[in-house]
Amino acid sequence: MGIGGVNIWQLLILLLVIVLVFGTNKLRTIGADLGNAIKGFRHAMRETDEAPATTEKKTKSAEANVDEASHVIEGQVDPKNTSKT
């Protein structure tokens, strides 16, 4: 008896049936798609791990911009001195 009551010969027969049904090209395509999906998942997980650090930097820079923008200069435009330079 093998893994879970399945021996090596039963696994080989199952593999042979799968290859006959799907073909080697289709199995290769499925394997490549599965690999790309796993890479994409890992990449997304890395981005979410790095995201809090970048949002913290953006928040600090946004606060600095608000402080600079809060200074309002009021005045009056003199129409005589509105020449384009």
RONU-710457 format. One line per 10 residues: number of its first residue (from 1); their letters; for each residue z, y, x of C-alpha. Coordinates in steps of 0.25 Angstrom, whole numbers, plus 5000, padded with zeros to 4 digits. Layout:
BEGIN
NUM) A) Z Y X; ... .
This chain:
BEGIN
1) MGIGGVNIWQ) 5000 5000 5000; 4997 5014 5005; 5000 5028 5000; 5005 5027 4986; 5000 5013 4984; 4986 5017 4988; 4980 5009 5001; 4970 5014 5011; 4959 5006 5004; 4961 5012 4991 .
11) LLILLLVIVL) 4960 5026 4997; 4947 5023 5004; 4941 5018 4992; 4945 5031 4984; 4940 5039 4996; 4926 5032 4995; 4926 5034 4980; 4929 5049 4982; 4918 5050 4992; 4908 5043 4983 .
21) VFGTNKLRTI) 4911 5052 4971; 4911 5065 4978; 4903 5063 4991; 4906 5068 5005; 4900 5082 5003; 4909 5085 4991; 4921 5080 4998; 4918 5088 5010; 4916 5100 5001; 4929 5097 4993 .
31) GADLGNAIKG) 4937 5096 5007; 4931 5109 5012; 4935 5116 4999; 4949 5111 4999; 4950 5115 5014; 4946 5129 5010; 4955 5130 4999; 4967 5126 5008; 4963 5137 5018; 4962 5147 5007 .
41) FRHAMRETDE) 4975 5144 5002; 4982 5145 5016; 4975 5158 5018; 4980 5163 5005; 4994 5159 5008; 4994 5166 5022; 4989 5179 5015; 5000 5178 5005; 5010 5176 5016; 5005 5189 5023 .
51) APATTEKKTK) 5003 5197 5011; 5018 5202 5010; 5017 5208 5024; 5004 5216 5021; 5009 5221 5007; 5021 5226 5014; 5013 5234 5023; 5004 5239 5012; 5016 5244 5004; 5022 5251 5016 .
61) SAEANVDEAS) 5009 5258 5019; 5008 5262 5004; 5021 5268 5004; 5018 5276 5016; 5005 5281 5009; 5013 5285 4996; 5023 5293 5005; 5011 5301 5011; 5004 5303 4998; 5017 5308 4991 .
71) HVIEGQVDPK) 5015 5322 4999; 5008 5331 4990; 5002 5344 4995; 5000 5354 4984; 4992 5366 4986; 4981 5375 4981; 4966 5375 4985; 4960 5388 4989; 4946 5388 4984; 4942 5398 4995 .
81) NTSKT) 4946 5388 5006; 4939 5376 5000; 4927 5375 5011; 4922 5362 5015; 4924 5359 5030 .
